[in-house]
Amino acid sequence: MRVTISKEVADALTYLHTAFSKTIIHKDMIPCKIFLDEKGTAKLSEFENSVLIPQGEKFVEDVIEGTFGYLDHNYMYTGRVTENTDVYGFGAFMLTLLTAMNPSLVDQLYKGSLLKLVEDG
């Protein structure tokens, strides 16, 4: 089930990033924004913080907002939103999916050892 959910979320992000003339960046890839429909298909929701990157541009600058632990560090320090913003968020989402832990706890509890965290999850 987890593999299917992760693939469906990855497919949704790929669609947002490639299907339109402007790239849609979700910006806040937290687990509570992923819902399962009646067939168990993962659906990405809550686009209120999303931004559009114009065609031909690599980034836009935006207000820094989102959920700590799931925010791309580059975005947090520069305010620049790129596709990598969602890629980082997806990685944090995957970490939560595999371990049932908030990514911000990794350094505190596992001294930054992702492998140990996943093995214990």
Backbone as CSV, one residue per row, in Angstrom:
resi,resn,N_x,N_y,N_z,CA_x,CA_y,CA_z,C_x,C_y,C_z
1,MET,0.825,-1.200,0.000,0.000,0.000,0.000,0.869,1.264,0.000
2,ARG,1.951,1.277,0.816,2.811,2.458,0.889,3.482,2.749,-0.446
3,VAL,3.897,1.691,-1.139,4.542,1.882,-2.444,3.549,2.493,-3.424
4,THR,2.330,1.997,-3.414,1.295,2.525,-4.307,1.007,3.989,-3.994
5,ILE,0.871,4.314,-2.726,0.615,5.706,-2.331,1.755,6.600,-2.781
6,SER,2.987,6.169,-2.542,4.131,7.007,-2.920,4.193,7.207,-4.426
7,LYS,3.900,6.173,-5.203,3.904,6.311,-6.661,2.811,7.267,-7.119
8,GLU,1.641,7.158,-6.542,0.537,8.037,-6.937,0.826,9.492,-6.584
9,VAL,1.441,9.729,-5.444,1.807,11.100,-5.069,2.899,11.618,-6.001
10,ALA,3.883,10.781,-6.305,4.943,11.182,-7.242,4.350,11.501,-8.613
11,ASP,3.409,10.688,-9.062,2.746,10.941,-10.347,1.979,12.261,-10.322
12,ALA,1.323,12.555,-9.205,0.578,13.816,-9.084,1.527,15.008,-9.170
13,LEU,2.666,14.921,-8.493,3.646,16.015,-8.558,4.216,16.162,-9.962
14,THR,4.510,15.047,-10.599,5.015,15.096,-11.973,4.001,15.783,-12.879
15,TYR,2.745,15.455,-12.708,1.681,16.086,-13.489,1.665,17.597,-13.256
16,LEU,1.716,18.010,-12.004,1.707,19.446,-11.695,2.912,20.158,-12.297
17,HIS,4.039,19.478,-12.318,5.275,20.100,-12.792,5.405,20.107,-14.310
18,THR,4.643,19.266,-15.020,4.882,19.120,-16.465,3.663,19.298,-17.367
19,ALA,2.471,19.232,-16.858,1.281,19.171,-17.716,0.803,20.516,-18.245
20,PHE,1.290,21.606,-17.690,0.783,22.926,-18.055,1.926,23.824,-18.519
21,SER,1.583,24.932,-19.148,2.628,25.853,-19.608,3.372,26.482,-18.437
22,LYS,2.689,26.651,-17.313,3.338,27.121,-16.087,3.469,25.933,-15.135
23,THR,4.608,25.833,-14.481,4.838,24.757,-13.527,4.120,25.080,-12.218
24,ILE,3.319,24.151,-11.744,2.622,24.326,-10.469,3.463,23.670,-9.376
25,ILE,3.793,24.449,-8.352,4.551,23.940,-7.212,3.630,23.926,-5.995
26,HIS,3.456,22.772,-5.392,2.551,22.619,-4.247,3.088,23.337,-3.013
27,LYS,4.355,23.168,-2.699,5.096,23.828,-1.626,4.916,23.239,-0.234
28,ASP,3.912,22.437,0.028,3.693,21.966,1.400,3.248,20.504,1.390
29,MET,4.187,19.627,1.066,3.910,18.203,0.875,3.860,17.445,2.207
30,ILE,2.874,17.746,3.013,2.760,17.065,4.302,1.714,15.948,4.209
31,PRO,1.869,14.915,5.019,0.975,13.760,4.922,-0.512,14.087,5.039
32,CYS,-0.886,15.058,5.860,-2.320,15.330,6.025,-2.929,16.005,4.790
33,LYS,-2.109,16.305,3.790,-2.634,16.859,2.540,-2.735,15.793,1.454
34,ILE,-2.525,14.545,1.849,-2.693,13.408,0.951,-3.904,12.627,1.457
35,PHE,-4.888,12.485,0.605,-6.098,11.749,0.967,-6.236,10.523,0.082
36,LEU,-6.919,9.521,0.574,-7.234,8.345,-0.227,-8.714,8.379,-0.563
37,ASP,-9.025,8.203,-1.856,-10.433,8.193,-2.248,-11.052,6.833,-1.922
38,GLU,-12.303,6.631,-2.335,-13.019,5.403,-1.986,-12.367,4.152,-2.570
39,LYS,-11.542,4.310,-3.611,-10.829,3.175,-4.204,-9.422,3.018,-3.633
40,GLY,-9.052,3.903,-2.712,-7.724,3.844,-2.117,-6.656,4.562,-2.917
41,THR,-7.078,5.375,-3.887,-6.133,6.131,-4.711,-5.728,7.408,-3.989
42,ALA,-4.425,7.663,-3.943,-3.915,8.856,-3.264,-4.251,10.111,-4.058
43,LYS,-4.700,11.133,-3.366,-5.051,12.423,-3.964,-4.342,13.529,-3.194
44,LEU,-3.669,14.393,-3.916,-2.994,15.544,-3.327,-4.007,16.672,-3.200
45,SER,-4.028,17.337,-2.044,-5.036,18.372,-1.813,-4.409,19.635,-1.243
46,GLU,-5.256,20.609,-1.010,-4.919,21.876,-0.357,-3.800,22.625,-1.084
47,PHE,-4.184,23.342,-2.090,-3.245,24.067,-2.941,-3.171,25.555,-2.614
48,GLU,-3.621,25.951,-1.423,-3.672,27.379,-1.100,-2.300,28.044,-1.066
49,ASN,-1.235,27.303,-0.816,0.110,27.881,-0.791,0.871,27.669,-2.093
50,SER,0.230,27.037,-3.060,0.891,26.725,-4.324,1.255,27.983,-5.097
51,VAL,2.288,27.840,-5.932,2.704,28.944,-6.798,2.889,28.429,-8.217
52,LEU,2.869,29.358,-9.159,3.110,29.043,-10.565,4.466,29.598,-10.968
53,ILE,5.258,28.772,-11.635,6.516,29.239,-12.202,6.277,29.434,-13.694
54,PRO,6.452,30.659,-14.200,6.196,30.920,-15.612,7.093,30.080,-16.525
55,GLN,6.573,29.800,-17.707,7.325,29.037,-18.694,8.656,29.731,-18.966
56,GLY,9.723,28.954,-19.006,11.049,29.493,-19.270,11.797,29.956,-18.033
57,GLU,11.110,30.038,-16.907,11.747,30.445,-15.648,12.066,29.201,-14.820
58,LYS,13.086,29.312,-13.975,13.484,28.193,-13.114,12.935,28.321,-11.696
59,PHE,12.574,29.540,-11.295,12.094,29.760,-9.935,11.242,31.012,-9.878
60,VAL,10.530,31.150,-8.774,9.866,32.398,-8.401,10.192,32.637,-6.935
61,GLU,10.183,33.888,-6.536,10.367,34.204,-5.127,8.994,34.347,-4.490
62,ASP,8.866,33.819,-3.286,7.570,33.815,-2.626,7.765,33.912,-1.115
63,VAL,6.694,34.236,-0.443,6.690,34.270,1.015,6.990,32.862,1.526
64,ILE,7.846,32.771,2.527,8.194,31.469,3.085,7.078,31.031,4.025
65,GLU,6.439,29.923,3.666,5.338,29.375,4.455,5.285,27.878,4.229
66,GLY,4.778,27.176,5.196,4.690,25.729,5.090,4.954,25.087,6.430
67,THR,5.231,23.807,6.398,5.371,23.021,7.616,6.828,22.666,7.864
68,PHE,7.342,23.080,9.021,8.730,22.803,9.367,8.993,21.300,9.314
69,GLY,10.127,20.938,8.772,10.477,19.530,8.607,10.184,19.040,7.205
70,TYR,9.283,19.714,6.517,8.915,19.338,5.156,9.336,20.405,4.146
71,LEU,9.907,21.506,4.636,10.289,22.614,3.759,11.703,22.446,3.228
72,ASP,11.847,22.650,1.940,13.144,22.664,1.272,14.020,23.739,1.913
73,HIS,15.218,23.353,2.327,16.102,24.303,3.011,16.473,25.480,2.123
74,ASN,16.696,25.238,0.839,17.023,26.335,-0.075,15.886,27.355,-0.120
75,TYR,14.668,26.874,-0.197,13.499,27.755,-0.180,13.415,28.510,1.144
76,MET,13.686,27.827,2.259,13.616,28.474,3.572,14.612,29.626,3.687
77,TYR,15.793,29.472,3.089,16.835,30.490,3.235,16.790,31.573,2.173
78,THR,16.222,31.270,0.995,16.251,32.244,-0.103,14.881,32.755,-0.509
79,GLY,13.822,32.014,-0.180,12.488,32.369,-0.640,12.243,31.977,-2.084
80,ARG,13.216,31.287,-2.699,13.066,30.854,-4.092,12.379,29.493,-4.151
81,VAL,11.278,29.462,-4.884,10.513,28.233,-5.071,10.903,27.636,-6.416
82,THR,11.328,26.376,-6.403,11.669,25.649,-7.627,10.969,24.291,-7.587
83,GLU,11.127,23.512,-8.648,10.602,22.144,-8.611,11.223,21.368,-7.459
84,ASN,12.466,21.693,-7.121,13.140,21.011,-6.015,12.429,21.224,-4.683
85,THR,11.665,22.297,-4.578,10.891,22.537,-3.361,9.939,21.368,-3.117
86,ASP,9.258,20.927,-4.169,8.354,19.781,-4.042,9.112,18.460,-3.949
87,VAL,10.250,18.357,-4.626,11.046,17.128,-4.547,11.501,16.905,-3.105
88,TYR,11.981,17.968,-2.461,12.385,17.870,-1.055,11.181,17.481,-0.188
89,GLY,10.061,18.154,-0.409,8.853,17.846,0.353,8.396,16.411,0.160
90,PHE,8.530,15.910,-1.071,8.168,14.520,-1.346,9.094,13.573,-0.578
91,GLY,10.377,13.890,-0.539,11.319,13.072,0.230,10.960,13.048,1.704
92,ALA,10.591,14.201,2.237,10.181,14.280,3.643,8.887,13.491,3.864
93,PHE,7.965,13.592,2.912,6.727,12.805,2.971,7.048,11.310,2.982
94,MET,7.973,10.883,2.110,8.362,9.472,2.050,8.975,9.019,3.372
95,LEU,9.793,9.868,3.953,10.399,9.538,5.242,9.312,9.297,6.291
96,THR,8.306,10.142,6.290,7.190,9.975,7.221,6.405,8.701,6.910
97,LEU,6.180,8.445,5.633,5.440,7.252,5.219,6.162,5.976,5.659
98,LEU,7.493,5.983,5.575,8.278,4.797,5.918,8.516,4.622,7.413
99,THR,8.545,5.732,8.144,8.951,5.653,9.549,7.882,6.089,10.543
100,ALA,6.829,6.725,10.057,5.772,7.284,10.909,6.310,8.361,11.847
101,MET,7.374,9.050,11.414,7.961,10.123,12.222,8.048,11.408,11.416
102,ASN,7.926,12.536,12.100,8.130,13.833,11.474,9.611,13.976,11.129
103,PRO,9.935,14.388,9.898,11.339,14.515,9.492,12.175,15.425,10.388
104,SER,11.563,16.376,11.052,12.327,17.286,11.908,12.903,16.573,13.134
105,LEU,12.422,15.362,13.423,12.930,14.605,14.567,14.145,13.744,14.236
106,VAL,14.482,13.622,12.952,15.570,12.733,12.538,16.868,13.054,13.266
107,ASP,17.312,14.292,13.211,18.577,14.661,13.847,18.518,14.496,15.355
108,GLN,17.398,14.832,15.934,17.274,14.744,17.390,17.334,13.304,17.894
109,LEU,16.615,12.409,17.242,16.499,11.042,17.742,17.512,10.064,17.166
110,TYR,17.951,10.324,15.936,18.818,9.365,15.259,20.144,9.963,14.830
111,LYS,20.471,11.105,15.350,21.746,11.762,15.054,21.995,11.846,13.548
112,GLY,20.921,12.055,12.786,21.034,12.233,11.345,21.175,10.947,10.556
113,SER,21.072,9.790,11.192,21.231,8.521,10.493,19.908,8.081,9.880
114,LEU,19.712,8.425,8.623,18.477,8.052,7.940,18.314,6.543,7.853
115,LEU,19.381,5.837,7.567,19.298,4.388,7.444,18.780,3.772,8.742
116,LYS,19.308,4.198,9.867,18.864,3.683,11.169,17.386,4.001,11.394
117,LEU,16.992,5.194,11.016,15.602,5.597,11.187,14.668,4.713,10.376
118,VAL,15.003,4.464,9.121,14.156,3.636,8.258,14.143,2.194,8.757
119,GLU,15.300,1.686,9.177,15.353,0.316,9.696,14.477,0.156,10.935
120,ASP,14.471,1.153,11.803,13.665,1.088,13.021,12.181,1.313,12.756
121,GLY,11.851,1.979,11.626,10.467,2.315,11.298,9.690,1.100,11.006
